[in-house]
Amino acid sequence: WAPPVCLWREPGFEVFGLSAVTGSEPGRKNDLVLGVSGGGGGGGGRRRPESPQRVIYFPGDVQNYRELMARHAENARWQQWSLEDTAALLLRRFPSSHVWIVKASRMHLHKFSCYDNFVESDLFGAPKHSPDYGALGHLRALLSNASKQSRSLLCPGRTDRRVSTAPAQPGANASAQTPNGIAAPSGTDTGRAREKGGDAPLRTILIGFSKGCVVLNQLLHELSEAQK
């Protein structure tokens, strides 16, 4: 995989881009934007804190990379809400967190966000929800692969550690896979992740803005099925 590319750096935080990260299947890929606290361009080499929390954001229509928005005749007026700017905004709101922005896999007419990898969608990205599309499994694999790709940013100085999703309850036994491709043992919080090595589970905050809410709704459909 390609290494993360720095998109924005200033004292206190940095924003990186990860291109075409593979999710639950080889054909399911999404770009991600990662915001991390610490580091930055201040020259002080401030150490990044190891975050106990991650924020996952699904953008709405129009939201794209700043460079692409600036070149678009209509979208240029909204470039302050680009993916990079939104990552910076979320880092200021959640300063001790790792911020992940999951870019829509398709932008119809460079305006309409279409989350085809998470929910069945029409040409303009309008969703058709179902209980077994595999959004949970895709998100799980996407974050796992992106975390491996960004290990030096998430766990500076500890390159032997990997970040992966796992049941929040210690000692929980593996269970049968649900139609979504994710194990769902009774009482497990599927929204948490655990770093290997016995660390406490990561608290996860999911945010959807406008069209990005179709992903949250699909996850709810699948969670309902997974808990049966």
C-alpha positions in Angstrom: 0.0 0.0 0.0 1.0 3.6 -0.5 2.2 5.5 2.6 0.0 8.3 4.0 0.5 11.7 2.4 0.6 14.8 4.5 -2.2 17.2 3.4 -2.1 19.8 6.1 0.4 20.5 8.9 0.3 23.2 11.6 1.4 23.4 15.2 -0.8 21.0 17.2 -2.0 18.6 14.6 -1.4 17.0 11.2 -3.8 15.7 8.5 -2.9 12.8 6.2 -4.5 11.2 3.1 -4.7 7.5 2.5 -5.7 6.5 -1.0 -7.8 3.5 -2.1 -7.7 1.6 1.2 -9.1 -1.9 0.8 -12.1 -2.9 2.9 -13.9 -6.2 3.2 -13.4 -7.2 -0.5 -10.7 -6.3 -3.0 -13.2 -4.3 -5.0 -14.4 -2.3 -2.0 -11.9 0.6 -1.6 -12.3 4.1 0.0 -10.0 7.0 0.5 -9.6 8.1 4.1 -8.3 11.3 5.7 -6.6 10.9 9.1 -6.1 13.7 11.5 -3.8 13.2 14.5 -2.9 15.6 17.4 0.7 16.5 18.2 3.5 16.9 15.7 2.8 19.7 13.4 5.0 22.4 11.9 6.0 24.2 15.1 9.5 22.6 15.2 9.1 21.4 18.7 8.6 17.8 17.8 5.8 17.4 20.2 5.0 13.8 20.9 1.6 12.6 19.8 -0.5 11.3 22.6 -1.8 7.8 22.2 -5.5 8.4 21.8 -8.1 6.6 23.8 -10.8 7.7 21.3 -11.4 7.8 17.6 -13.9 9.9 15.6 -15.2 8.5 12.3 -16.8 11.0 10.0 -18.8 10.4 6.9 -19.0 13.6 4.7 -22.0 14.9 2.9 -22.6 16.0 -0.7 -20.0 18.4 -2.2 -17.4 17.7 0.5 -14.1 16.7 -1.3 -10.4 17.4 -1.2 -9.8 21.1 -1.0 -7.8 21.2 -4.2 -10.7 19.6 -6.2 -13.3 21.8 -4.6 -11.3 25.0 -5.4 -11.3 24.0 -9.1 -15.0 23.3 -9.3 -17.2 26.2 -10.5 -20.0 25.7 -8.0 -18.2 23.9 -5.1 -15.4 26.4 -4.7 -17.6 28.6 -2.4 -17.8 25.7 0.1 -14.1 24.8 0.1 -13.8 25.8 3.8 -15.8 22.5 4.4 -13.3 20.4 2.5 -12.2 17.0 3.9 -8.9 18.6 5.2 -10.7 21.5 6.8 -13.3 19.2 8.3 -10.5 17.0 9.8 -8.9 20.1 11.3 -12.3 21.2 12.7 -12.9 17.8 14.3 -9.4 17.8 15.8 -10.1 21.1 17.5 -13.4 19.7 18.8 -11.9 16.4 19.9 -8.3 17.3 20.6 -7.3 13.9 22.1 -8.7 11.8 19.3 -7.7 10.2 16.1 -10.0 11.6 13.4 -10.9 9.4 10.4 -12.9 10.8 7.5 -14.2 8.1 5.1 -14.6 9.6 1.7 -17.5 8.4 -0.5 -16.2 6.0 -3.1 -18.1 7.9 -5.9 -18.9 11.5 -6.5 -21.6 11.8 -9.1 -21.1 15.1 -11.1 -18.4 15.9 -8.6 -21.2 16.9 -6.2 -23.3 13.9 -5.0 -21.6 11.6 -2.5 -22.4 8.0 -3.2 -21.5 5.4 -0.5 -21.7 2.4 -2.8 -19.4 0.3 -0.6 -21.6 0.8 2.5 -25.2 0.8 1.1 -26.9 0.0 -2.2 -27.3 3.4 -3.9 -28.8 4.9 -7.0 -27.0 7.2 -9.5 -27.2 10.2 -7.1 -26.4 8.2 -4.0 -29.9 7.8 -2.6 -29.8 4.6 -0.4 -31.8 1.4 -0.5 -31.2 0.0 3.0 -31.0 -3.8 3.8 -29.9 -5.9 6.8 -27.1 -7.7 5.0 -25.2 -5.4 2.7 -21.9 -5.8 4.7 -21.4 -2.2 5.8 -20.3 -3.3 9.3 -17.7 -5.7 7.9 -16.5 -3.2 5.4 -16.0 -0.5 8.0 -14.2 -2.9 10.3 -11.8 -4.1 7.6 -11.3 -0.5 6.3 -10.2 0.8 9.7 -8.1 -2.2 10.4 -6.2 -1.9 7.1 -5.9 1.9 7.4 -4.6 1.6 10.9 -1.9 -0.8 9.8 -1.0 1.6 7.0 -0.8 4.4 9.5 0.8 2.6 12.4 3.8 5.0 12.7 1.3 7.9 13.0 -1.1 6.2 15.5 1.5 4.5 17.7 4.8 6.5 17.3 7.8 4.6 18.5 5.9 1.4 18.8 6.0 -0.1 15.3 5.5 -3.7 16.7 1.9 -2.9 17.6 -1.1 -3.4 15.4 -4.5 -1.8 15.7 -7.4 -4.1 15.1 -11.1 -4.4 15.9 -12.1 -7.0 18.5 -14.8 -7.6 21.1 -14.8 -5.1 23.9 -15.3 -7.7 26.6 -12.0 -9.5 27.5 -12.1 -13.3 27.1 -15.2 -13.2 24.8 -15.3 -16.3 22.6 -15.5 -16.1 18.9 -18.9 -16.5 17.5 -20.5 -17.3 14.2 -20.3 -14.7 11.5 -23.4 -12.7 10.7 -24.6 -12.0 7.2 -22.7 -8.6 7.6 -19.4 -10.4 7.8 -18.7 -9.4 11.5 -18.9 -11.5 14.6 -21.6 -10.4 17.1 -21.3 -12.2 20.4 -23.9 -11.4 23.0 -23.2 -8.2 24.9 -20.4 -7.1 22.6 -20.0 -3.4 21.7 -19.2 -3.6 17.9 -18.4 0.1 17.9 -15.2 -0.4 19.9 -11.7 -1.5 18.9 -8.9 -3.0 20.9 -5.2 -2.5 20.3 -3.3 -5.8 20.6 -1.3 -6.0 23.8 -4.0 -5.7 26.4 -4.8 -2.0 26.1 -8.2 -0.6 27.0 -10.7 -0.6 24.1 -10.9 2.5 22.0 -14.0 4.6 22.3 -15.5 5.3 18.9 -17.7 8.2 17.9 -19.5 8.0 14.5 -20.6 11.2 12.8 -22.6 11.5 9.6 -23.2 14.9 7.9 -26.1 15.2 5.5 -25.6 12.4 2.9 -23.1 10.8 5.2 -26.0 9.8 7.5 -27.0 7.1 5.0 -24.0 5.1 6.3 -25.1 5.4 9.9 -28.6 4.3 9.0 -27.2 1.3 7.1 -25.1 0.4 10.2 -28.2 0.5 12.3 -30.1 -1.8 9.9 -27.2 -4.3 10.1 -26.7 -4.0 13.9 -30.3 -4.9 14.4 -29.8 -8.1 12.3 -26.5 -8.9 14.0 -28.0 -8.8 17.5 -30.7 -11.4 16.6 
